Amino acid sequence: MPEFEPRSVVIIGAGPVGCALATLLRRQGLEVDVFERGAASAGTGSGHSFNLTLTSRGLDCLPKSVRRRLYLQGSVLVKRIIHHRDGAISTQPYGATNAHHLLSIPRGVLQDILRDQALRAGARIHYGQACVDVDPGRPAALLRSADGTTTWAAGELLVACDGANSAVRGAIATDHPAELWVDRDTIPHGYAEITMDYGDADPTGMHLWPRDDHFLQAQPNRDQTFTTSLFKPLAGGTRHFSELTSPEQVREHCATEFPDVFVRMAGVGKDLTNRGPGLLRIVNCGPYHHRRTVLVGDAAHAVVPFFGQGINCSFEDVATLARLLEKFQFAARWESGPIAEAVAEEYSDARVAAGHALAELSLRNFEELSNHVNSPAFLARRALEARLHEQHPDLFTPLYQLVAFTNVPYDVAQRLHREASEVLDAACLGRDPRRDQDAIIDEFVRRYDRGLVPARRRAG
């Protein structure tokens, strides 16, 4: 077999996803150029931010050296910490063991680590280069610099890592609408960051204040600060939260709904009235490629953040594309066009169903975060599911555990849990999930033994 001749990949977008992909491809010996519309010094100070939560699903897609650096700067969270209206506090573990945890890390910190790793690996990052058009078959991107000059950047493969407002996706959808469908939407809720003192808060969990149609979320950081965000319905036609149009209304609302931490929100009135809340966008599309151009991360599937899996799904995209390029690059006869198109098509086939499933899962999880975590019936069901999994891990795995802590594709996890839950529902009929756990579990196992649970592999 002849020695492999390095080929080139052009990546649009130097965010965490683009930099992670650049690192993996450089490790394969590919030439990688990353083009970013923003400046190298651009920050994230929009006031619309929340920490990214990595789980084993996404972390396992990154090199060990990157994971080590992330754990040094991120916060390990093993549970939800629920702050109830009556002042009570309860906790809900994320999984069965402490290995089932979230790694919460500020977006800017993650960005810095992955950009540094990409540069160390030998990727070339070009700032101030906005993508204004693409030729997906060539493939190439037309880039415009700050002075208005344009130039084409071509490679064997063009990869869009340029986020929910992807210029690459937009150009393909405009020029080839029959080849790429795109569905964009926003939800009625927005979000905004609140400055809140850390105090003596428990640093081992995600703090959550569920309040029916909205919730406050606080993620501890290593520097004894919180990244705190309010998720709340927006007022129709204007960019502010409903019923919160003045600093006085904001302070009154927070004092009523979050009295245990209101004293830590010294600037909350200013925080929530001086800037409009950020919108929560959903982007679904298909397929995730056209010719020799592929869509990765939010360019392919922007989801609402309520399952905390957006960045994990994106890193799975990255790892899948890198594996396919490695699989094909040592072919005895490298015919760049056909092989690159084969990589793009196989990548799309592998990721589209998972991306669509995550969009559904993330949207549905809002109800859990804002309301269900307070519900005695919900908590009783979760306790039953946890005990069932503990006794029969080969038969049942809770949905959150399947999604966050395994590599079972999101669409498969969604289907497996739905099928098993239907049988568990049947086993619960006429029984109290709190009092009759043993009888329910016995009935579930009997139904499984009689073939009433669809055949499945162990997913935990």
PAZA-333740 format. One line per field, with one value per residue (C-alpha): residue number from 1; x, y, z. Coordinates in nm, 3 decimals. Layout:
N
num [NUM	...]
c1 [X	...]
c2 [Y	...]
c3 [Z	...]
//
This chain:
460
num [1	2	3	4	5	6	7	8	9	10	11	12	13	14	15	16	17	18	19	20	21	22	23	24	25	26	27	28	29	30	31	32	33	34	35	36	37	38	39	40	41	42	43	44	45	46	47	48	49	50	51	52	53	54	55	56	57	58	59	60	61	62	63	64	65	66	67	68	69	70	71	72	73	74	75	76	77	78	79	80	81	82	83	84	85	86	87	88	89	90	91	92	93	94	95	96	97	98	99	100	101	102	103	104	105	106	107	108	109	110	111	112	113	114	115	116	117	118	119	120	121	122	123	124	125	126	127	128	129	130	131	132	133	134	135	136	137	138	139	140	141	142	143	144	145	146	147	148	149	150	151	152	153	154	155	156	157	158	159	160	161	162	163	164	165	166	167	168	169	170	171	172	173	174	175	176	177	178	179	180	181	182	183	184	185	186	187	188	189	190	191	192	193	194	195	196	197	198	199	200	201	202	203	204	205	206	207	208	209	210	211	212	213	214	215	216	217	218	219	220	221	222	223	224	225	226	227	228	229	230	231	232	233	234	235	236	237	238	239	240	241	242	243	244	245	246	247	248	249	250	251	252	253	254	255	256	257	258	259	260	261	262	263	264	265	266	267	268	269	270	271	272	273	274	275	276	277	278	279	280	281	282	283	284	285	286	287	288	289	290	291	292	293	294	295	296	297	298	299	300	301	302	303	304	305	306	307	308	309	310	311	312	313	314	315	316	317	318	319	320	321	322	323	324	325	326	327	328	329	330	331	332	333	334	335	336	337	338	339	340	341	342	343	344	345	346	347	348	349	350	351	352	353	354	355	356	357	358	359	360	361	362	363	364	365	366	367	368	369	370	371	372	373	374	375	376	377	378	379	380	381	382	383	384	385	386	387	388	389	390	391	392	393	394	395	396	397	398	399	400	401	402	403	404	405	406	407	408	409	410	411	412	413	414	415	416	417	418	419	420	421	422	423	424	425	426	427	428	429	430	431	432	433	434	435	436	437	438	439	440	441	442	443	444	445	446	447	448	449	450	451	452	453	454	455	456	457	458	459	460]
c1 [0.000	0.150	0.229	-0.059	-0.021	-0.166	-0.482	-0.640	-0.958	-1.112	-1.314	-1.543	-1.575	-1.308	-1.537	-1.500	-1.635	-1.417	-1.107	-1.181	-1.217	-0.898	-0.706	-0.829	-0.762	-0.412	-0.338	-0.414	-0.166	-0.424	-0.357	-0.620	-0.711	-0.978	-1.146	-1.325	-1.524	-1.449	-1.123	-0.880	-0.946	-1.326	-1.489	-1.828	-1.955	-2.303	-2.474	-2.631	-2.423	-2.440	-2.183	-2.152	-2.205	-1.992	-2.071	-1.883	-2.058	-1.882	-1.567	-1.478	-1.462	-1.173	-0.803	-0.691	-0.470	-0.773	-0.986	-0.719	-0.711	-1.090	-1.113	-0.852	-1.063	-1.419	-1.651	-1.768	-2.140	-2.294	-2.650	-2.924	-2.985	-3.349	-3.450	-3.823	-4.062	-4.111	-3.737	-3.673	-3.376	-3.362	-3.110	-3.137	-2.827	-2.759	-2.687	-2.617	-2.256	-2.029	-1.886	-2.219	-2.146	-2.145	-1.834	-1.953	-1.719	-1.758	-1.784	-1.483	-1.263	-1.359	-1.292	-0.945	-0.841	-0.954	-0.811	-0.476	-0.484	-0.564	-0.276	-0.037	-0.143	-0.048	-0.384	-0.381	-0.651	-0.732	-0.936	-1.141	-1.253	-1.628	-1.773	-2.003	-2.053	-1.961	-1.900	-1.992	-1.868	-1.526	-1.535	-1.444	-1.558	-1.556	-1.412	-1.431	-1.177	-1.234	-1.109	-1.365	-1.132	-1.250	-1.069	-1.160	-1.028	-1.045	-0.969	-1.056	-1.342	-1.525	-1.665	-1.917	-1.865	-2.009	-2.301	-2.677	-2.661	-2.428	-2.332	-2.229	-2.565	-2.746	-2.556	-2.623	-2.992	-3.030	-2.849	-2.963	-3.301	-3.393	-3.077	-3.094	-3.406	-3.377	-3.632	-3.562	-3.764	-3.747	-3.934	-4.139	-3.871	-3.553	-3.258	-3.029	-2.731	-2.762	-2.469	-2.499	-2.254	-2.137	-2.167	-2.156	-2.338	-2.273	-2.020	-2.095	-2.430	-2.632	-2.858	-3.212	-3.510	-3.809	-4.107	-4.374	-4.319	-3.965	-3.658	-3.334	-3.018	-2.680	-2.363	-2.067	-1.727	-1.379	-1.312	-1.591	-1.839	-2.173	-2.279	-2.646	-2.919	-3.290	-3.504	-3.845	-4.120	-4.066	-4.321	-4.489	-4.336	-4.069	-3.733	-3.785	-3.919	-4.294	-4.406	-4.048	-4.024	-3.863	-3.589	-3.854	-4.061	-3.748	-3.645	-3.996	-4.022	-3.686	-3.748	-4.075	-3.963	-3.603	-3.597	-3.314	-3.066	-3.220	-2.974	-2.694	-2.841	-2.740	-2.761	-3.047	-3.273	-3.004	-2.900	-3.244	-3.363	-3.053	-3.025	-3.281	-3.292	-3.128	-3.344	-3.342	-3.315	-3.386	-3.240	-3.319	-3.197	-3.120	-2.905	-2.591	-2.392	-2.397	-2.132	-1.799	-1.932	-2.054	-2.236	-2.111	-2.238	-2.495	-2.461	-2.643	-2.855	-2.903	-3.103	-3.239	-3.008	-3.247	-3.082	-2.729	-2.628	-2.575	-2.197	-2.178	-2.370	-2.138	-1.828	-1.982	-2.017	-1.650	-1.536	-1.757	-1.622	-1.263	-1.307	-1.451	-1.168	-0.918	-1.103	-1.085	-0.756	-0.534	-0.719	-0.481	-0.603	-0.681	-0.931	-1.002	-1.340	-1.522	-1.371	-1.450	-1.809	-1.832	-1.708	-1.962	-2.251	-2.161	-2.115	-2.459	-2.620	-2.464	-2.566	-2.897	-3.133	-2.936	-2.947	-3.321	-3.385	-3.179	-3.382	-3.700	-3.545	-3.408	-3.737	-3.931	-3.686	-3.787	-4.100	-3.889	-3.659	-3.929	-4.200	-4.172	-3.873	-4.115	-4.383	-4.421	-4.551	-4.250	-4.008	-4.181	-4.151	-3.783	-3.718	-3.892	-3.685	-3.363	-3.441	-3.544	-3.215	-3.019	-3.178	-3.199	-2.952	-2.977	-3.352	-3.397	-3.184	-3.327	-3.349	-3.111	-2.849	-2.885	-2.855	-2.576	-2.359	-2.360	-2.269	-2.600	-2.717	-2.977	-3.243	-3.181	-3.183	-3.511	-3.669	-3.537	-3.661	-4.001	-4.053	-3.943	-4.145	-4.462	-4.416	-4.334	-4.650	-4.849	-4.682	-4.779	-5.150	-5.345	-5.029	-4.872	-4.514	-4.413	-4.565	-4.562	-4.212	-4.134	-4.460	-4.414	-4.059	-4.163	-4.440	-4.201	-3.959	-4.242	-4.351	-3.993	-3.962	-4.284	-4.138	-4.355	-4.048	-3.882	-3.550	-3.267	-2.902	-2.759	-2.729	-2.586]
c2 [0.000	0.337	0.595	0.830	1.179	1.442	1.605	1.931	2.010	2.356	2.425	2.727	2.835	2.836	2.774	2.471	2.232	2.356	2.353	2.002	1.872	2.049	1.877	1.527	1.575	1.710	1.396	1.203	1.409	1.610	1.972	2.184	2.550	2.703	3.029	3.241	3.558	3.706	3.848	3.638	3.858	3.846	3.756	3.620	3.911	3.931	3.866	3.560	3.273	2.957	2.695	2.400	2.063	1.779	1.418	1.099	1.085	1.399	1.379	1.037	1.191	1.419	1.335	1.244	1.553	1.773	1.588	1.636	2.011	2.032	1.854	2.090	2.392	2.259	2.171	1.814	1.805	1.480	1.592	1.843	2.059	2.164	2.485	2.461	2.752	2.672	2.699	2.325	2.185	1.838	1.657	1.424	1.229	1.231	0.861	0.545	0.628	0.931	0.833	0.958	1.330	1.649	1.853	2.213	2.456	2.817	2.846	3.080	2.840	2.549	2.767	2.867	2.510	2.368	2.656	2.613	2.239	2.293	2.536	2.302	2.024	2.241	2.368	2.712	2.946	3.255	3.527	3.807	3.586	3.573	3.300	3.461	3.175	2.811	2.577	2.241	2.026	2.178	2.218	2.575	2.871	3.232	3.438	3.812	3.989	4.305	4.526	4.376	4.164	3.814	3.491	3.126	2.862	2.509	2.165	1.801	1.848	2.159	2.140	2.387	2.439	2.791	2.753	2.789	3.076	2.881	3.072	2.746	2.582	2.894	2.911	2.545	2.570	2.879	2.741	2.378	2.381	2.039	1.889	2.034	2.114	2.344	2.408	2.699	2.791	2.967	2.877	3.119	3.119	3.322	3.331	3.583	3.565	3.699	3.804	3.611	3.569	3.216	3.233	2.898	2.708	2.338	2.323	1.961	2.008	2.204	2.438	2.466	2.677	2.527	2.762	2.614	2.797	2.916	2.829	2.970	2.765	2.818	2.630	2.651	2.744	2.663	3.029	3.041	3.209	3.100	3.106	3.182	3.199	3.268	3.082	3.246	3.318	3.625	3.901	3.888	4.116	4.265	4.146	4.127	3.867	3.870	4.081	4.200	4.535	4.744	4.696	4.718	4.437	4.224	4.271	4.202	3.886	3.749	3.835	3.640	3.342	3.302	3.441	3.219	3.374	3.712	3.885	3.751	3.919	4.277	4.384	4.168	4.459	4.605	4.263	4.178	4.517	4.669	4.393	4.179	3.807	3.574	3.367	2.988	2.858	2.520	2.424	2.092	2.005	1.710	1.567	1.688	1.709	1.817	1.683	1.735	1.973	1.857	2.024	1.964	2.077	2.357	2.411	2.077	2.064	2.362	2.241	2.407	2.356	2.176	1.835	1.979	1.760	2.005	2.019	1.643	1.572	1.811	1.632	1.303	1.459	1.552	1.205	1.035	1.249	1.200	0.821	0.811	1.018	0.789	0.487	0.614	0.802	0.495	0.354	0.196	0.438	0.782	0.941	1.255	1.352	1.017	0.928	1.267	1.241	0.891	1.021	1.304	1.073	0.811	1.081	1.220	0.876	0.815	1.144	1.278	1.054	1.118	1.495	1.497	1.281	1.507	1.808	1.632	1.511	1.856	2.031	1.781	1.807	2.167	2.044	1.832	2.118	2.380	2.177	1.798	1.793	1.931	1.668	1.383	1.156	1.233	1.170	0.843	0.725	0.821	0.633	0.328	0.348	0.383	0.074	-0.123	-0.034	-0.124	-0.470	-0.535	-0.312	-0.538	-0.475	-0.107	0.208	0.551	0.786	1.049	0.785	0.645	0.989	1.136	0.844	0.593	0.612	0.460	0.689	0.940	0.802	0.447	0.560	0.739	0.429	0.185	0.396	0.452	0.080	-0.018	0.265	0.142	-0.196	-0.031	0.177	-0.144	-0.297	0.009	-0.014	-0.047	-0.014	0.268	0.338	0.439	0.150	-0.130	-0.105	-0.474	-0.590	-0.353	-0.468	-0.835	-0.771	-0.586	-0.882	-1.129	-0.929	-0.922	-1.300	-1.345	-1.137	-0.833	-0.605	-0.560	-0.737	-0.502	-0.507	-0.386	-0.010	0.088]
c3 [0.000	-0.096	0.169	0.235	0.093	0.329	0.202	0.308	0.496	0.517	0.833	0.865	1.228	1.500	1.795	2.023	1.759	1.474	1.694	1.827	1.470	1.361	1.641	1.550	1.178	1.236	1.437	1.118	0.921	0.730	0.642	0.820	0.769	0.994	0.897	1.157	1.093	1.436	1.563	1.765	2.068	2.042	2.374	2.471	2.677	2.533	2.864	2.702	2.826	3.027	3.102	2.870	3.035	2.909	2.988	2.910	2.571	2.453	2.665	2.527	2.179	2.279	2.321	2.674	2.692	2.628	2.883	3.149	3.091	3.098	3.432	3.576	3.488	3.498	3.786	3.842	3.919	4.042	4.119	4.078	4.385	4.383	4.564	4.632	4.679	5.047	5.113	5.123	4.933	4.781	4.564	4.268	4.155	3.783	3.767	3.957	4.057	4.088	3.750	3.616	3.640	3.439	3.377	3.380	3.209	3.094	2.717	2.699	2.896	2.671	2.366	2.488	2.567	2.233	2.029	2.203	2.135	1.766	1.725	1.908	1.671	1.373	1.250	1.087	1.217	1.010	1.184	1.034	0.745	0.690	0.470	0.210	-0.037	-0.096	-0.385	-0.223	-0.508	-0.551	-0.244	-0.152	0.056	-0.056	0.226	0.280	0.499	0.703	0.416	0.180	-0.031	-0.115	-0.186	-0.232	0.011	-0.132	0.010	-0.031	0.216	0.338	0.693	0.837	1.210	1.201	1.438	1.432	1.183	0.955	0.642	0.476	0.542	0.429	0.101	0.020	0.112	-0.106	-0.410	-0.376	-0.198	-0.335	-0.184	0.168	0.369	0.669	0.944	1.181	1.487	1.820	2.137	2.350	2.620	2.630	2.864	3.027	3.257	3.610	3.827	4.152	4.439	4.513	4.891	5.070	4.795	4.746	4.459	4.364	4.198	3.943	4.140	4.006	4.108	3.915	3.899	3.671	3.340	3.415	3.614	3.746	3.698	3.864	3.777	4.017	3.873	3.997	4.082	4.343	4.109	3.966	3.605	3.662	3.398	3.404	3.148	3.117	2.860	2.647	2.607	2.270	2.008	2.237	2.359	2.732	2.971	3.018	3.314	3.376	3.199	3.473	3.735	4.007	3.854	3.815	4.177	4.306	4.096	4.205	4.570	4.553	4.345	4.462	4.817	4.939	4.692	4.615	4.848	4.626	4.315	4.383	4.020	3.899	3.804	3.582	3.451	3.316	3.189	3.029	2.772	2.596	2.670	2.424	2.194	2.208	1.852	1.703	1.366	1.202	0.856	0.637	0.510	0.687	0.365	0.003	-0.231	-0.051	0.213	0.555	0.844	1.198	1.537	1.557	1.181	1.150	1.467	1.696	1.997	2.308	2.609	2.841	2.813	2.825	2.531	2.246	2.280	2.343	2.024	1.839	1.965	1.854	1.508	1.519	1.626	1.366	1.081	1.198	1.214	0.864	0.721	0.891	0.754	0.397	0.386	0.356	0.056	-0.194	-0.459	-0.322	-0.556	-0.360	-0.505	-0.485	-0.149	0.003	-0.118	0.026	0.362	0.358	0.272	0.532	0.797	0.721	0.730	1.071	1.234	1.101	1.301	1.621	1.572	1.509	1.816	2.039	1.926	2.044	2.369	2.455	2.398	2.609	2.895	2.959	3.134	3.365	3.463	3.513	3.680	3.701	3.936	4.197	4.131	4.385	4.107	3.888	4.173	4.261	3.901	3.889	4.214	4.068	3.749	3.947	4.154	3.845	3.679	3.992	4.005	3.630	3.441	3.137	3.109	3.190	3.191	3.282	2.987	3.126	3.194	2.840	2.687	2.899	3.006	2.719	2.352	2.242	1.958	2.071	1.840	1.961	2.325	2.264	2.109	2.370	2.656	2.497	2.441	2.792	2.947	2.780	2.947	3.279	3.247	3.202	3.507	3.713	3.636	3.959	4.169	4.365	4.243	4.595	4.788	4.531	4.383	4.431	4.272	3.977	3.916	3.937	3.685	3.453	3.460	3.397	3.095	2.973	3.016	2.818	2.535	2.594	2.612	2.272	2.243	2.328	2.409	2.738	2.707	3.044]
//
